[in-house]
Amino acid sequence: MAESPASLSSKDVAHVARLARLHLDEATVESYRTQLASVLSHIARLGQVETASVEPMAHPLDAVNRLDDDEPGAVLTVDQVLMNAPAREGDFIAVPKVLGGDSA
């Protein structure tokens, strides 16, 4: 990728788009190049901010997790679950195989 936002090329953007499996025309690549260069420039400016004396935090406000009691509630029936399934095999949701050699 480019070393600085100013040197971000259309080729860099096209490469990232290809990695993300996006099919972009040249006009879109150029539009994204200028937008991405702007974002990277902003991030570079943030990297110059002195943060050594700032204590790390997970949230800017004093927040705590609100946990409800873990109690069983109403459950769906098998037919209710399968009602919106895209495909079913008997009483199961049919999904494509994702592991193994065959795609069938």
Buried (B, 14 or more C-beta within 10 A) or exposed (E): EBEEBEEBEBEBBBEBBEEEEEEBEEEBBEEBBEEBBEEBBEEEEEEEEEEEEEEEEEEEEEEEEEEEEEEEEEEEEEEEBBEEEEEEEEEEEEEEEEEEEEEE
